[in-house]
């Protein structure tokens, strides 16, 4: 029996996994027909459980988010599978993508955080849109451990 991991420890462990990855898989709902859509985006997972990412104005996932802001993110370290599949860890963040407009006081600090993680991610955002995923739930799965460490947000 595994002791439940404290909330802050789950969030720290998730952020540490994500810090080693350039991005993750973003799942949205097709604006045109309501079917699932998944794409890879450069992102930054904050220790608050929020995910920052930018996008141009024309990609499918941007149109999808503007129509239906509920999203799911998968960030994992799948490259370890080649050498040690027992070290495979993943984080799922479910929540609502909110656009942060350039005139919002949070825009520059959040864009700076994203640029600190990956300059290319900030470049994609410039002239496009900055999104923050406000988490509803974060799920951490580490290695072969069967336990799903879950943080529920308000």
Backbone as ProteinMPNN parsed JSONL, in Angstrom:
{"seq_chain_A": "XXXXXXXXXXXXXXXXXXXXXXXXXXXXXXXXXXXXXXXXXXXXXXXXXXXXXXXXXXXXXXXXXXXXXXXXXXXXXXXXXXXXXXXXXXXXXXXXXXXXXXXXXXXXXXXXXXXXXXXXXXXXXXXXXXXXXXXXXXXXXXXXXXXXXXXXXX", "coords_chain_A": {"N_chain_A": [[0.852, -1.178, 0.0], [0.648, 2.117, -0.962], [1.488, 5.189, 0.483], [-0.589, 8.083, 0.426], [0.425, 10.742, -1.669], [1.397, 14.006, -0.721], [-0.353, 16.974, -1.781], [1.261, 19.262, -2.616], [3.665, 17.992, -3.138], [2.983, 16.301, -5.241], [2.411, 18.226, -7.218], [4.935, 19.448, -7.443], [6.508, 17.259, -8.328], [5.259, 16.72, -10.76], [5.771, 19.122, -12.155], [8.545, 18.924, -12.272], [8.93, 16.71, -13.977], [7.784, 17.771, -16.317], [9.498, 19.92, -16.743], [11.699, 18.824, -17.929], [10.877, 18.325, -20.475], [10.13, 19.523, -23.789], [7.586, 20.055, -24.603], [4.13, 19.077, -24.938], [1.315, 16.862, -25.523], [-1.586, 18.228, -26.711], [-4.977, 18.043, -26.286], [-7.948, 18.815, -27.89], [-11.29, 19.866, -28.821], [-12.674, 19.502, -31.976], [-13.604, 22.423, -33.631], [-15.254, 22.492, -35.817], [-16.699, 20.038, -36.072], [-16.908, 18.741, -33.624], [-15.372, 16.497, -33.015], [-12.604, 14.685, -31.468], [-9.345, 16.211, -31.263], [-5.865, 16.204, -31.534], [-2.64, 17.551, -30.847], [0.86, 18.452, -30.888], [2.352, 20.726, -28.69], [4.611, 23.316, -27.712], [5.301, 23.924, -24.346], [4.857, 25.037, -20.89], [4.75, 23.801, -17.685], [3.554, 25.001, -14.752], [4.274, 25.125, -11.18], [1.893, 25.467, -9.981], [0.129, 23.947, -11.295], [-0.908, 24.988, -13.561], [-0.806, 25.272, -17.134], [1.199, 26.811, -19.494], [1.079, 28.022, -22.787], [1.675, 28.989, -26.174], [0.23, 30.084, -29.276], [-0.246, 30.457, -32.796], [-2.658, 32.468, -34.598], [-4.068, 31.021, -36.456], [-3.852, 28.124, -36.366], [-5.443, 24.868, -36.081], [-5.909, 23.966, -33.417], [-6.089, 26.37, -32.016], [-8.429, 27.556, -33.043], [-10.175, 25.576, -32.178], [-10.002, 25.79, -29.355], [-11.011, 28.355, -28.949], [-13.641, 27.899, -29.602], [-14.417, 25.752, -27.923], [-13.303, 25.699, -24.849], [-12.434, 23.672, -23.076], [-9.835, 21.475, -22.356], [-7.276, 18.906, -22.581], [-4.093, 17.92, -21.439], [-1.137, 16.098, -22.111], [1.87, 15.362, -20.745], [4.91, 13.81, -20.951], [7.712, 11.548, -20.407], [8.542, 9.934, -22.577], [10.797, 9.194, -24.063], [12.493, 7.757, -22.413], [11.706, 5.147, -22.506], [13.083, 3.635, -24.387], [15.461, 2.921, -23.109], [14.904, 2.37, -20.377], [12.075, 1.329, -19.574], [10.703, 1.188, -17.21], [10.968, 3.594, -16.004], [9.202, 5.335, -17.088], [7.25, 8.159, -16.927], [4.334, 10.216, -16.475], [2.176, 13.047, -16.902], [-1.053, 14.25, -16.649], [-3.081, 16.921, -17.426], [-6.137, 18.312, -16.916], [-8.424, 20.726, -17.948], [-9.393, 24.174, -18.426], [-8.698, 26.179, -21.145], [-7.567, 29.431, -21.199], [-7.425, 32.489, -22.809], [-4.854, 34.876, -22.561], [-4.852, 38.162, -22.976], [-2.676, 40.569, -24.692], [-2.787, 43.081, -23.386], [-3.332, 42.49, -20.793], [-2.299, 42.528, -17.416], [-0.963, 40.258, -16.563], [0.176, 39.19, -18.806], [2.9, 39.821, -19.855], [4.627, 38.874, -17.672], [3.878, 36.115, -17.685], [4.455, 35.383, -20.333], [7.176, 35.783, -20.194], [7.889, 33.728, -18.42], [7.27, 31.514, -20.018], [9.073, 31.953, -22.122], [11.407, 31.669, -20.676], [11.448, 28.958, -20.281], [11.402, 28.01, -22.926], [12.554, 29.572, -25.657], [11.623, 29.43, -28.278], [8.951, 28.745, -27.945], [7.92, 31.109, -26.916], [8.326, 32.72, -29.14], [6.481, 31.629, -30.964], [4.221, 32.517, -29.751], [4.311, 35.286, -29.889], [2.632, 37.735, -31.608], [0.6, 36.044, -31.817], [-1.414, 34.04, -29.804], [-1.559, 33.836, -26.256], [-2.032, 31.289, -24.036], [-3.357, 30.03, -20.977], [-3.771, 27.121, -19.199], [-6.205, 26.597, -16.982], [-6.256, 24.525, -14.39], [-8.436, 21.739, -13.754], [-8.091, 19.219, -12.903], [-5.21, 17.338, -12.05], [-3.177, 14.68, -12.915], [-0.758, 12.468, -11.877], [1.451, 9.995, -12.874], [3.883, 7.697, -12.092], [6.563, 5.871, -13.29], [6.313, 2.325, -13.03], [4.497, 2.262, -11.085], [1.289, 1.65, -9.891], [-0.334, 3.52, -8.855], [-2.318, 6.395, -9.175], [-1.631, 9.618, -8.757], [-3.551, 12.188, -7.726], [-4.573, 15.527, -8.104], [-7.145, 17.579, -7.291], [-8.667, 20.517, -8.388], [-10.321, 23.622, -7.544]], "CA_chain_A": [[0.0, 0.0, 0.0], [1.421, 3.354, -1.079], [0.932, 6.342, 1.204], [-0.96, 9.159, -0.496], [1.431, 11.79, -1.807], [0.811, 15.323, -0.46], [-0.681, 17.807, -2.948], [2.406, 20.064, -3.073], [4.676, 17.061, -3.663], [2.485, 15.892, -6.567], [2.595, 19.359, -8.136], [6.381, 19.608, -7.666], [6.978, 16.126, -9.139], [4.724, 16.922, -12.115], [6.526, 20.222, -12.758], [9.906, 18.436, -12.546], [8.844, 15.888, -15.201], [7.514, 18.671, -17.44], [10.653, 20.799, -16.962], [12.64, 18.096, -18.783], [10.256, 18.124, -21.791], [9.893, 20.794, -24.486], [6.163, 20.287, -24.801], [3.224, 17.981, -24.64], [0.195, 16.634, -26.429], [-2.764, 19.011, -26.353], [-6.216, 17.501, -26.858], [-9.044, 19.78, -27.968], [-12.465, 19.387, -29.552], [-12.785, 20.157, -33.281], [-14.61, 23.482, -33.695], [-16.165, 22.258, -36.94], [-17.604, 18.878, -35.991], [-16.968, 18.193, -32.281], [-14.558, 15.3, -32.825], [-11.343, 14.968, -30.766], [-8.195, 16.655, -32.055], [-4.664, 16.238, -30.691], [-1.46, 18.105, -31.49], [1.978, 18.697, -29.988], [2.674, 22.142, -28.524], [5.632, 23.684, -26.743], [4.555, 24.402, -23.182], [5.509, 25.13, -19.586], [3.874, 23.455, -16.577], [3.907, 25.72, -13.527], [4.049, 24.332, -9.964], [0.491, 25.678, -9.601], [-0.67, 23.041, -12.116], [-1.295, 25.68, -14.788], [0.042, 25.048, -18.295], [1.32, 27.967, -20.382], [1.507, 27.744, -24.148], [1.277, 29.989, -27.148], [-0.179, 29.568, -30.575], [-0.634, 31.441, -33.788], [-4.106, 32.673, -34.637], [-4.695, 30.181, -37.478], [-3.854, 26.665, -36.194], [-6.703, 24.203, -35.729], [-6.139, 23.923, -31.974], [-6.519, 27.703, -31.56], [-9.861, 27.659, -33.384], [-10.9, 24.654, -31.305], [-10.047, 26.35, -28.0], [-11.912, 29.507, -28.946], [-15.013, 27.365, -29.664], [-14.637, 24.905, -26.745], [-12.037, 25.868, -24.123], [-12.015, 22.523, -22.261], [-8.708, 20.788, -22.988], [-6.497, 17.967, -21.8], [-2.679, 17.932, -21.804], [-0.307, 14.975, -21.689], [3.308, 15.63, -20.769], [5.56, 12.584, -20.495], [9.137, 11.374, -20.716], [8.521, 8.68, -23.348], [12.104, 8.8, -24.622], [13.166, 6.814, -21.51], [11.233, 3.788, -22.789], [14.125, 2.928, -25.142], [16.486, 2.39, -22.216], [14.355, 1.888, -19.106], [10.626, 1.583, -19.633], [10.159, 1.291, -15.848], [11.102, 4.995, -15.585], [8.227, 6.131, -17.843], [6.357, 8.954, -16.085], [3.464, 11.085, -17.249], [1.312, 13.985, -16.202], [-2.22, 14.669, -17.417], [-3.725, 18.1, -16.868], [-7.442, 18.557, -17.532], [-8.887, 22.036, -17.513], [-9.968, 25.148, -19.343], [-7.702, 27.08, -21.733], [-8.001, 30.824, -21.156], [-6.504, 33.378, -23.518], [-4.381, 36.048, -21.819], [-4.584, 39.182, -23.998], [-1.443, 41.336, -24.476], [-2.971, 44.223, -22.485], [-3.545, 41.97, -19.445], [-1.091, 42.707, -16.596], [-0.272, 38.961, -16.413], [0.711, 38.744, -20.099], [4.37, 39.866, -19.947], [5.272, 37.909, -16.769], [3.629, 34.734, -18.134], [5.245, 35.187, -21.555], [8.559, 35.66, -19.729], [8.042, 32.363, -17.887], [7.269, 30.606, -21.164], [10.349, 32.182, -22.813], [12.446, 31.101, -19.829], [11.443, 27.516, -20.528], [11.7, 27.731, -24.324], [12.442, 30.81, -26.445], [10.809, 29.171, -29.467], [7.547, 28.79, -27.521], [7.555, 32.529, -26.824], [8.271, 33.231, -30.514], [5.195, 31.213, -31.534], [3.183, 33.286, -29.078], [4.4, 36.67, -30.345], [1.769, 37.925, -32.766], [-0.44, 35.02, -31.758], [-2.204, 34.027, -28.58], [-1.001, 33.195, -25.079], [-3.063, 30.567, -23.298], [-3.044, 29.364, -19.716], [-4.773, 26.118, -18.855], [-6.601, 26.634, -15.583], [-6.496, 23.093, -14.181], [-9.535, 21.161, -12.985], [-7.52, 18.007, -12.317], [-3.871, 16.949, -12.496], [-2.923, 13.272, -12.592], [0.653, 12.108, -11.985], [1.736, 8.558, -12.851], [5.331, 7.558, -12.112], [7.098, 4.537, -13.513], [5.375, 1.202, -13.071], [3.601, 2.413, -9.95], [-0.105, 1.609, -10.326], [-1.045, 4.617, -8.194], [-2.528, 7.662, -9.876], [-1.618, 10.711, -7.786], [-4.506, 13.134, -8.312], [-4.869, 16.796, -7.452], [-8.387, 18.206, -7.769], [-8.673, 21.967, -8.189], [-11.677, 24.161, -7.392]], "C_chain_A": [[0.897, 1.24, 0.0], [0.717, 4.465, -0.324], [0.541, 7.407, 0.185], [0.106, 10.257, -0.499], [0.762, 13.137, -1.517], [0.67, 16.14, -1.744], [0.534, 18.56, -3.492], [3.502, 19.182, -3.674], [4.275, 16.569, -5.054], [2.752, 16.998, -7.581], [4.067, 19.585, -8.449], [6.919, 18.503, -8.575], [6.503, 16.276, -10.59], [5.511, 18.007, -12.842], [7.944, 19.783, -13.108], [9.936, 17.563, -13.806], [8.703, 16.797, -16.414], [8.709, 19.569, -17.76], [11.672, 20.156, -17.897], [12.121, 17.902, -20.212], [10.022, 19.476, -22.458], [8.411, 21.093, -24.628], [5.352, 19.072, -24.434], [2.129, 17.879, -25.676], [-1.022, 17.372, -25.879], [-3.968, 18.411, -27.06], [-7.307, 18.561, -26.754], [-10.212, 19.114, -28.687], [-12.59, 20.195, -30.834], [-13.928, 21.164, -33.287], [-15.674, 23.16, -34.744], [-17.144, 21.122, -36.712], [-17.618, 18.177, -34.63], [-16.168, 16.925, -32.04], [-13.261, 15.665, -32.089], [-10.238, 15.366, -31.744], [-7.004, 16.714, -31.109], [-3.493, 16.768, -31.509], [-0.371, 18.283, -30.442], [2.217, 20.2, -29.903], [3.805, 22.302, -27.505], [4.912, 24.294, -25.551], [5.436, 24.457, -21.941], [4.467, 24.805, -18.519], [4.398, 24.145, -15.323], [3.64, 24.823, -12.315], [2.645, 24.532, -9.399], [-0.433, 24.688, -10.316], [-1.145, 23.687, -13.403], [-0.301, 25.365, -15.9], [0.021, 26.317, -19.137], [1.728, 27.483, -21.76], [0.999, 28.841, -25.062], [0.916, 29.328, -28.454], [-0.4, 30.732, -31.515], [-2.151, 31.565, -33.791], [-4.806, 31.689, -35.569], [-4.696, 28.676, -37.243], [-5.211, 26.122, -35.737], [-6.95, 24.236, -34.23], [-6.551, 25.282, -31.411], [-8.004, 27.889, -31.84], [-10.695, 26.771, -32.46], [-11.079, 25.237, -29.9], [-11.017, 27.523, -27.929], [-13.37, 29.055, -28.983], [-15.368, 26.577, -28.395], [-13.344, 24.92, -25.927], [-11.6, 24.7, -23.246], [-10.965, 21.726, -23.027], [-8.126, 19.753, -22.033], [-5.072, 17.993, -22.345], [-2.028, 16.657, -21.32], [1.143, 15.402, -21.846], [3.974, 14.381, -20.2], [7.019, 12.551, -20.907], [9.348, 10.105, -21.549], [9.864, 8.263, -23.926], [12.84, 7.817, -23.712], [12.798, 5.364, -21.816], [12.292, 2.971, -23.532], [15.142, 2.253, -24.222], [15.944, 1.77, -20.943], [12.864, 2.213, -19.042], [9.996, 1.675, -18.258], [10.21, 2.73, -15.327], [10.113, 5.911, -16.306], [7.259, 6.826, -16.892], [5.548, 9.898, -16.949], [2.569, 11.905, -16.337], [0.168, 14.333, -17.155], [-2.831, 15.861, -16.68], [-5.02, 18.305, -17.642], [-7.925, 19.905, -17.04], [-9.431, 22.875, -18.639], [-8.859, 26.067, -19.828], [-8.287, 28.49, -21.796], [-6.959, 31.66, -21.888], [-6.152, 34.558, -22.621], [-4.039, 37.113, -22.864], [-3.339, 40.014, -23.67], [-1.598, 42.519, -23.519], [-3.277, 43.796, -21.042], [-2.227, 42.092, -18.671], [-0.305, 41.409, -16.442], [0.481, 38.548, -17.673], [2.241, 38.7, -20.122], [5.051, 38.914, -18.964], [5.077, 36.457, -17.21], [4.413, 34.425, -19.4], [6.72, 35.033, -21.198], [8.849, 34.282, -19.16], [8.148, 31.351, -19.025], [8.588, 30.724, -21.924], [11.506, 31.601, -22.009], [12.567, 29.6, -20.006], [11.912, 27.223, -21.953], [11.478, 29.002, -25.147], [11.557, 30.624, -27.671], [9.318, 29.233, -29.123], [7.072, 30.232, -27.437], [7.465, 33.148, -28.214], [6.944, 32.863, -31.174], [4.053, 32.065, -30.971], [3.145, 34.726, -29.578], [3.586, 36.833, -31.625], [0.658, 36.894, -32.82], [-1.219, 35.162, -30.469], [-1.436, 33.306, -27.475], [-2.156, 32.561, -24.318], [-2.496, 30.069, -21.973], [-4.169, 28.356, -19.488], [-4.987, 26.208, -17.352], [-7.026, 25.208, -15.244], [-7.758, 22.789, -13.367], [-8.998, 19.942, -12.229], [-6.12, 17.802, -12.907], [-3.645, 15.529, -12.004], [-1.453, 12.985, -12.882], [0.771, 10.595, -11.894], [3.232, 8.39, -13.045], [5.742, 6.109, -12.282], [6.031, 3.469, -13.599], [4.373, 1.238, -11.925], [2.152, 2.46, -10.458], [-0.915, 2.785, -9.785], [-1.123, 5.83, -9.124], [-2.618, 8.733, -8.796], [-2.451, 11.855, -8.394], [-4.633, 14.376, -7.439], [-6.124, 17.335, -8.1], [-8.315, 19.684, -7.438], [-10.124, 22.433, -8.088], [-12.259, 24.509, -8.756]], "O_chain_A": [[1.781, 1.389, 0.844], [-0.49, 4.663, -0.465], [1.245, 7.615, -0.803], [0.618, 10.642, 0.553], [-0.334, 13.391, -2.018], [1.471, 16.011, -2.67], [0.81, 18.506, -4.691], [4.184, 19.589, -4.614], [5.12, 16.436, -5.938], [3.259, 16.739, -8.672], [4.418, 19.881, -9.591], [7.697, 18.776, -9.49], [7.249, 15.996, -11.528], [5.876, 17.839, -14.006], [8.492, 20.214, -14.123], [10.862, 17.666, -14.61], [9.401, 16.628, -17.414], [8.914, 19.94, -18.916], [12.421, 20.855, -18.579], [12.837, 17.377, -21.065], [9.747, 20.465, -21.778], [8.018, 22.253, -24.76], [5.807, 18.172, -23.729], [2.029, 18.7, -26.587], [-1.431, 17.165, -24.737], [-3.981, 18.285, -28.285], [-7.556, 19.125, -25.689], [-10.132, 17.958, -29.103], [-12.611, 21.425, -30.798], [-15.072, 20.821, -32.99], [-16.844, 23.508, -34.584], [-18.303, 21.22, -37.114], [-18.26, 17.137, -34.481], [-16.272, 16.33, -30.967], [-12.863, 16.829, -32.087], [-10.205, 14.918, -32.89], [-7.125, 17.222, -29.995], [-3.364, 16.478, -32.699], [-0.649, 18.268, -29.243], [2.278, 20.877, -30.929], [3.928, 21.52, -26.563], [4.002, 25.103, -25.73], [6.579, 24.0, -21.935], [3.423, 25.454, -18.451], [5.525, 23.91, -14.888], [2.867, 23.869, -12.409], [2.25, 23.851, -8.453], [-1.618, 24.592, -9.998], [-1.726, 23.013, -14.255], [0.894, 25.208, -15.649], [-1.047, 26.838, -19.456], [2.613, 26.637, -21.894], [0.024, 29.529, -24.759], [1.249, 28.17, -28.704], [-0.702, 31.848, -31.09], [-2.841, 30.847, -33.067], [-6.024, 31.534, -35.485], [-5.49, 27.984, -37.88], [-6.004, 26.818, -35.102], [-8.071, 24.504, -33.798], [-7.289, 25.339, -30.428], [-8.753, 28.331, -30.968], [-11.777, 27.158, -32.018], [-12.168, 25.182, -29.33], [-11.757, 27.664, -26.956], [-14.243, 29.746, -28.458], [-16.468, 26.711, -27.858], [-12.388, 24.226, -26.275], [-10.49, 24.728, -22.715], [-11.166, 21.351, -24.182], [-8.442, 19.729, -20.843], [-4.862, 18.077, -23.555], [-2.334, 16.182, -20.226], [1.586, 15.759, -22.937], [3.643, 13.943, -19.098], [7.496, 13.407, -21.653], [10.231, 9.301, -21.252], [10.053, 7.09, -24.25], [13.729, 7.107, -24.182], [13.519, 4.45, -21.416], [12.394, 1.76, -23.336], [15.625, 1.158, -24.511], [16.462, 0.756, -20.476], [12.461, 3.251, -18.515], [8.88, 2.177, -18.124], [9.571, 3.051, -14.324], [10.176, 7.131, -16.152], [6.536, 6.17, -16.142], [5.996, 10.331, -18.01], [2.256, 11.535, -15.206], [0.394, 14.667, -18.318], [-3.064, 15.812, -15.472], [-5.009, 18.453, -18.864], [-7.846, 20.199, -15.848], [-9.871, 22.364, -19.669], [-8.154, 26.669, -19.018], [-9.354, 28.712, -22.367], [-5.763, 31.553, -21.621], [-7.025, 35.164, -22.0], [-3.037, 36.981, -23.566], [-2.982, 40.153, -22.5], [-0.616, 42.922, -22.894], [-3.461, 44.645, -20.17], [-1.161, 41.792, -19.209], [0.904, 41.451, -16.214], [1.33, 37.658, -17.624], [2.819, 37.645, -20.383], [5.973, 38.201, -19.362], [6.006, 35.655, -17.119], [4.974, 33.338, -19.536], [7.434, 34.246, -21.82], [9.924, 33.726, -19.387], [8.993, 30.457, -19.007], [9.162, 29.713, -22.328], [12.473, 31.099, -22.582], [13.656, 29.038, -19.895], [12.711, 26.313, -22.176], [10.344, 29.449, -25.311], [10.828, 31.535, -28.064], [8.516, 29.718, -29.921], [5.952, 30.544, -27.84], [6.618, 34.01, -28.45], [6.346, 33.687, -31.866], [3.048, 32.297, -31.642], [2.072, 35.321, -29.681], [3.83, 36.139, -32.612], [-0.135, 36.875, -33.762], [-1.631, 36.259, -30.089], [-0.758, 32.307, -27.716], [-3.14, 33.228, -23.998], [-1.317, 29.732, -21.868], [-5.351, 28.688, -19.573], [-4.086, 25.937, -16.558], [-8.041, 24.728, -15.749], [-8.091, 23.498, -12.418], [-9.385, 19.668, -11.093], [-5.879, 18.053, -14.088], [-3.886, 15.211, -10.84], [-0.966, 13.225, -13.987], [0.258, 9.98, -10.959], [3.796, 8.871, -14.028], [5.327, 5.234, -11.522], [4.966, 3.688, -14.177], [3.512, 0.366, -11.807], [1.839, 3.235, -11.362], [-2.047, 3.015, -10.21], [-0.144, 6.226, -9.758], [-3.567, 8.754, -8.013], [-2.099, 12.41, -9.435], [-4.779, 14.295, -6.219], [-6.17, 17.528, -9.315], [-7.943, 20.059, -6.326], [-11.042, 21.723, -8.497], [-13.394, 24.977, -8.841]]}, "name": "protein", "num_of_chains": 1, "seq": "XXXXXXXXXXXXXXXXXXXXXXXXXXXXXXXXXXXXXXXXXXXXXXXXXXXXXXXXXXXXXXXXXXXXXXXXXXXXXXXXXXXXXXXXXXXXXXXXXXXXXXXXXXXXXXXXXXXXXXXXXXXXXXXXXXXXXXXXXXXXXXXXXXXXXXXXXX"}
